[in-house]
Every structure is written in structure tokens, then in C-alpha cells.
Amino acid sequence: MDSRLRSQVVFHLTGRQPDDGGAEQPLPAGLRPALLAPYRKLESIRHDFPVVLAAGPGEYVVSLAAAVDGALRTAAPQGLQGEAMRKRALHIERLIREAVAKGAQGTLLQAWDTAVAGAGTDDAWRREMTAVRNALAVDGELAGCDSRLPSRFLRHAWAVVQGDKARAARLRIDALVLRLEGILRADYARSAVAFQVANLQQTFGGSHQALFNFATMSRLLSPAASQGGLDTPRRARIEWALRTLREQAFFPPPGDPGAQEANNGGFAFDNVSAALESCRHRLPDMLSLLKALSLAELEVEGQFVEQLHAPIFDGMQSQDFTAAELQFFPDYLVTLDSDAPGVQADLGNALSSGMPVKVLLEVRDLLEEAAPGQGRFSFGMRGSQLASMAMTFGDAFVLQSAASNLLHMRDGIQRGLRHAGPTLFSVYAPADGESTLPGYLAAASAMQSRAFPAFSYDPGRGSDSATRFSLENNPQPDVDWPLEFLTYADQDLQAVTEELAFTFVDFLLADRRHNRHFAVIPRAHWGEGLISARQWLESPPADAATGLPYVLAVDDADLLCRVVVDERMMRAAQRCRETWHRLQELGGIHDSRTEALLAREKAAWEQGRAVDTAALAPAAIPAAPGDQPSIAAAVPDTAAAEDEAAPNPDVAYIETLRCSSCNECTLASPKMFAYDQNKQAYITDLKAGSYRQLVEAAESCQVSVIHPGKPWNSDEPGLDELIERARPFQ
Amino acid sequence: MSAATLCLHHFAEENYALEDYQGGVPRWCKGCGDNAILAAMQRLCRDEALRPEKTVFVSGIGCSSRLPHYMRTYGFHGIHGRALPIAEGIKLARPDLHVFVNTGDGDCCSIGAAHWIHAIRYNMNMTVLLHDNHIYGLTKKQASPTSPIGTRSNTTPRGSYLDALSPLTVTLGVQNVSFVAQAVDWIPESLFQILTAAYRHRGFSFVRILQRCPEFVGNMFEPWVHDPQRMLMLTHADGIRVSPALQKIYRNQLPHDPADINRAREIASSEDPIPVGILYRNPEVPCYEDLRGAGKLRTADQVRGTLDAELDKFTVWPQ
């Protein structure tokens, strides 16, 4: 083994550079996986970010690019002029993207104005951009893909859902208040008090009062006053319900965003115990409001029965709340940091509390090394494990995603926020400064490399894992690592295309803290012993000298290089892949039990086929599959028909199932025929009428379901003729 | 309404019987197929426990349109061809009502055809029963759009000249179609099953019911009434299942997935055998009332505010 190879092997096995001049180069700054080379100038590429956290109706979040596209569809005319306008608008969009990447804050319209002001001076140009601005269908805060994104995004989505909830609740409450007031008003309007002189006077305008004699009016009207009116317990009930509904503090009046925002503030927390305490504190008020709602709904429908309902209302307790009832109230939003001490216990408390708690778990760091002194190297990948653990709480909605994928998960997030039960959103947004990549790329590469796969577990979708669990949005979910093509120019400037896998090791490469686990191999040292990390992971070589794993990377100048990875990183990548396999199985991909069953059945089928092939004649080849059965040739099941015993033709009967309720037989012979509970005729008493009546009923039946059989009274006159008439109906 | 309230409602409610939905005595001709439709409708109301005061039947003009008179629910006997717009108005103003529409082949497919097309497209949540007897019965036998070619009637004494219009294929060709089924009055059990499925579908459920008119075209459906093998029962887990008792009579069955619109169109074109069952169902099509957020209740403040604003427009203040 030459010294070069020996030094590479030593590095791979130990993670240390040998002292004998192995000549491996230190890791250059700005090194990134080769597949990420095209995204160096991310701001110039139209992608999902920044997003607009839109206020008002419609989608609650849209990407800046989609918003600008929508505006251009409206504002830009067809033809050359429109093309020029589009080009300028896209330039403004790029300026906004750059500004947000540098930390600019504000709404879309503000950012648009700033970008336009800084971009040009031509008046016609400004007019065009003003037209595009006016065509923007959405406005709201802009949010880039940074470490603050998960909390901003979720808080916004949560506020939208709370707003919808509050509107729906207020509609229901206000409608009930209206109708309860109506009951009291109607009672008052018919009461003797309403007909008193002073009260009658108040119902007239001041200028007309002198024209009427209210004393006479009162005397005339008073006898018409209702006696009694509402009884006292009912009035008390209605007044209590009315008071409770009016004074409830859960839903602010509609149309006041400030009040809604202030109300939301009372339901957002950064620790679980405070949220649960607040929830417990509100339980009595929730119970009162629910009681008032139920009571009001019964009262307005006039369905309240004192003896029946009073004990039920008296016995109602907050412990009996169903998930659907809890869903009526505002949800609690709790934001947790995955690295905070005791987060596992907090999460357990929140998800098992039975309260409508929506937890956002912010995962900042996937690559934190475990505490020193442990025998085995491992990464602190608690974030993804916490979400997987949360799925064991049966009714909890769990959604995991990298921040870069949040826009695509917006529907799932809404579903989670509307879920009638606890919800966990586990979102990875890398802490600023740990990665050499911008936030969007760092988050996206975590998902791409399976370090932080996206998944959702929605108990509302069904009762089994197949419907509840989804690996939607993961790139190429049926393989270990997503495969992409990289095209580059070689030393002779010829284009070379290579298929590369984006593995966990590629993700690690972008993290500064783990640079020591990688070593760049100079081109001169690219020898036979190097194999790609993907190849290594598929079948780790028995001898390190024959298979040193490397990944392709590019430096600041976009020069391609190979980077050897030490064994500890490769083992970590293997563990990452095992975790991914478990998720795949949950998602029904490469399900080991199914595959075993399939293999067994296939073996049995092939064995059977081998036996049959010898015995089968060529004519026994079945028809080509996939043909739809012909409508005309839908053959009746004659075999089943033959099994049926034919009814005795001598005994009268009626095919009740086919009766079309035309009233003929029941009107002609009401003692002989009657309708069953489905209004279909049957024979009540054959002897209650004559054979003649039966035959006439059979003749008048439009669907011929009455079968007269043979006469039972041989003395009946004209039997021969009747038997002949009955023949067609036997 | 909360779960608790609903529960309490159910607690206090009585069970309904068929008679609770029985209005006046039907005044249809002897043996009319409308009787079977009425019986199936009353059975549906009873089994689904539809509160009579929350149920409305809307009709246009024709024999079929007399049905609301015989239901002890709310009813609206409208004008010719206009049952659907009236029903849509009711649904917009009172989304809490169960809306049923009874219309005939003349009412719906002739004078009301434009309303019919757009009602399909609007996909408002209601159940539409097209009583299709292939003839104008109430006015004593004139050809309707669905009369088969050659039908002799008062308006076509030498036989009708045009091929009949197929309400099923027309409905299946309109955008936003969400539920199409065909039933016949002489198989009451499947009629009831299909009406139940139509009622449970959220959207515009269109059920064409082939209905006998013994008075004016007594022989129109005779071959199919008396030969069960010429009926084609469409079965599917998402459609209707033929009960074992009915299977003994109607053995001619065809599995058909109601999600498959192309196959539905193919089956809809079949006149012999007559297909019976759910041809198409798509629960994902949005309802117009949902898109427009229509039918919300208004609070006292909103009513007062609107009234005040309107009255203030015409107020003349003393100088």
C-alpha cells in the first residue's frame, strides 16, 4: 500500500490526518455538495421563498413568485409591451427577494414600493410597476426561509384558523342571541306592561304623540294582553343563556382584527404548563358557554322539556367534553424548542392532555453531537424522533417538515390546525450560521438527504395507517436516496453527465462543525480505491483499502472535487437510512410483511403454474384482461336461478317486493290486501274475499305481482271462467 | 348545533311513521307509476327521519308536479319548467331545509331545459327526481322530448319524428355534474335505495325515474316490466347493492364504479337493457352555495344597520 492510499485509509478509519505527510488538503471554505452548485445565487432563482403571509380571504400564504405571476396575468398585455412589463416586474421581484434575504421586513406592497423606488427613475416605468402593484391580489408580511419562519408561518396559519373559527362561532352565537331576544321581545309585546300608557307613548315619535289619546288606547288594548306569558323558570333560563352568550370572552366581535389579535394573544404560549394551566382556568367558562348554546338551541326550537333536559344540564361537566365540543373553542398554540430541557416530557403532557393544543416544535439542529464520553458516535437527531414518537398518541395529528417545504404543506398545516385533538408540527429550520448554505438550501437538503423527511399522520383521514400516514412531498420516496443528474465540464472541456445520489453525507458536508470528518483528495490522488458514498452505503466493502467513500463537492469557484468521508459519518448515514426505511414501511413502501407474503404467494403461484402448464391445452388461454364487460352481454346468473325453488302455482301469493303502491288492490279489496310498513301490498286474509276479487285484483295490478293460484271454494259461481282469466298470472 | 344539543334533540324526538308524511289522497290515474315514487319518497323521509318542517318539495307543472300536494311537508307547486330556479332560491335563503324537486320530462327537458343545464352546473345541494313517462300526461297525451321516435300522440298523430333526448347523457355532459342515477318505478326497492343515495349525496343529485303511464302510453315499458332479464342492475360497493331477495328476480347485473364517468356515459346510452343504479357520483364537486358563502344568518345589529342605512337614504331632514 503506497503512502498516499495509506494516509487516506487512516483518515477514513480514524477521522485524523496522518502525520506522515499524507498531503490531504484542508477543507476549503464554501464547500458544498456538487448537486447544489446551480443554486449558488439563490436570490436570482425564482423559488418558493419569500412567501407572503396573506391577510384577507383566499390562500393564507402564497409565494412571492405566484403573487407576481398572478398580478402579471391581469396587468401585462399580450405582445411585446407585455413582455417588457413582465421583465421589469420580475426584476422588482428579484430585488425584493434579495432584500428579504438580507433581512428586510414589511409587507409585500411596502417591499414593492421600496424596490421600485430604488430601481429606476423613468416615469413610464414607474407607472407600469404601479399597475402591477395594483393588480397584486394579496398583501401581507413577507417571510424568508430563515430560522424564524416556522413560528411566523404557524402563528399566521393558526391566526387564520382562529379567525375562521371565531367568525363561525359568532354567527352561531349571534343568531341564537337574536332569536332569544325575539322570544323575550314577543313576550313583552303581548304583555299587559306593553299596553300601559307610558309604554304606548314611547312607541310613537315625539311629534305625533299629541295626536293620540294613549289612555283610551291603553284601555282598548289591555284586554288583548296575553295572560301569563313566559313562565318564570323559562324566562330565567332564557335570560341566563342570553347573558352567558353576550358576555362570553372566547370570540371577539367580527370585523375587528385588533380584537382578534389581542384575543389570540391569550391563547399562544411558549411552554406547555402555562398553556394547560390557562386551559384549565377557562374550563368553567367553556362549560357555561356550551350549556348556554345547547339550552338556547333547544329553547329557540321550543324543544326544551323541563323534566327531561334539566337533569342533563345540571349533570354536565367539563370532564365530559368531546373532541368535537372542544374544537368549537379557540385552540392553544405552544411553541417549543427541541433542544430545550424537558421537551419530551412537555410534549407528552401536551399531546396526552386531551386539550386542543397545537404544538410547534422548532428543530434548529439535527447534527449536534451526543455528549462526550459515550462509547458510540451518534447525532442528536431528537427532532425527527420526537415527531415519530408523537404518532403513538393515537388521536394526535403529527406533521413533520423542513421549513423549505412549508409552502407545499400549507393544506396539511390547515388540516392539522383544524384537527379535533392535539397536534404536533415538527419543523426544521437551521439555526443561522451553522451551515455554509443559505437557510432555504440547508432546510431543503435536510429533507432531500432523509435527515429530516417530511411526513404527516392525520387520524381524521381514516382508521388505519395506510390512510393516516403519508410521505407526500419527499423526493423519490421509494428509493433510499434521491437520484439526480449532474452535468459538468471535464478537464478537456467535454460535457460529462453523472447520476448522483444526495445522501446524508452530502447534507453533513455543508455543516461547518463537521468539516474535520471530510478531506479533499487532490485530483492527482484520485485512485482506484475510491468509491462513491452511495455505492459504499449499498454494500460496505470488507476492506477499507478497496473502497474509500467519497462525495462530489464544489468549492467557491465551482471547481469539482472529491471529498473522502470518515467511517463514523458513513455509519451515521447508515442509521439515517434505517430510520428512513422505518418511515417507508409505515408509508407502505417496501413493506417487509407484504413483500414476504407476496414472495410466498408468488412462489406458490409459480409452482402451480408449472404443474398446470403441462396439463393445459392451447385453447384454454384466458381472454385478454382489462376488457370491460359488455352492457348487452351482462349474463344473468342462471345457475343461481336454477337453485331457486319455484313457488307453488296452486297457492295464491303476492310479490310484495315488486309492488309499486298503486292502491288498486287495497282499494278494491281492503279486507284481502293491506300495505306493510313500506307501503307495499301483502295478502292479509285470503278468505276475506272471493276468488273473483282476487283474479280481478291480479288483472288490475299494473306490474302483475299478484298470483291468484287455485280457487279455495269450489262452490263459487263462474269458477271455470275465473280459472281461465287467472292463467296468465300464475 | 353542538353534539350535545343534537343528542338532546334526538332524545326528545319521536320516531316518524310513513303516515306522518302522507298528505292528501293522490289523484293520479289508475295504476300510475307516480304512486311508487311517492311511496319511496315517504319511506326515505321516514327512514332518514327528516323533520317535516325542515323538508320542502318543489315542483313545476305536470302529473309529476302534483307530488308536493301529497307530502305532509312544505311544498311549492311552481310554474312550468321553473321548479329548479325556485328550489335554488329556497336553498340559498334557507340552507337548513332538505330540498327535493319533482319534475317531469316535459317540465324539465323541454320548457325548463335551460334551467336544468345550469342547475347541474351550479351543483346546489338538492335531490331532483325526473319522473320520465315519455309523454305529457296531464294535458292528455302530447309527445315530450323523451318520447321514443314514432310515438303517436295528439301532437304527433303520424308518430314523432325525432330521436328521444336522453336526460342521462345530457346531464353527464354538463360541467360540475356530481350525481346521476336511473331508477324505474316498477322496482320499488332499488328506487328507494337510489333515492336514499341521492339524498345522502351532497350536491345536485339527479335521478331519472322511468315511470309508467298506464293511461296514455300503457305499453311503453311493458316488455321491461314483465321481463326482469331486460333490466340491468348496476352494482358496486360505492353504488347500490342488490338485496338477495331482489337478486332472485333481477339476475342481470353489471359491476360499475360510479367514479368512472366515461363508463357511465357508455351505460347511460343503453336503452335495452335498461340500466338501473348509480351511474356517476363525484362528492368532490363544490356546491354553489358553499362557494358563495350563501345563506348565513344575520344578526340583529346587521339587520338594524342595513335597515337604518336604507331608510337614511330617503330621510328628509327638517331645515
Interface residues (C-beta under 8 A of the other chain):
Chain A: L171 D174 A175 V177 L178 E181 L290 L293 S294 E297 L298 E301 Q303 V305 L308 H309 I312 M316 T322 A324 E325 F328 Q628 P629 I631 A632 A634 V635 P636 D637 T638 A640 A641 E644 E655 L657 R658 C659 S660 S661 C662 N663 E664 Q677 N678 K679 Q680 S700 C701 Q702 V703 S704
Chain B: M1 S2 A3 A4 T5 L8 H9 F11 A12 L18 P26 K30 G31 C32 G33 N35 A36 L38 A39 Q42 R43 D185 W186 I187 P188 E189 F192 R212 P214 V225 H226 Q229 L232 A245 L246 Q247 K248 I249 R251 N252 Q253 L254 P255 R263 E266 I267 S270 P273 P275 K296 L297 R298 T299 A300 D301
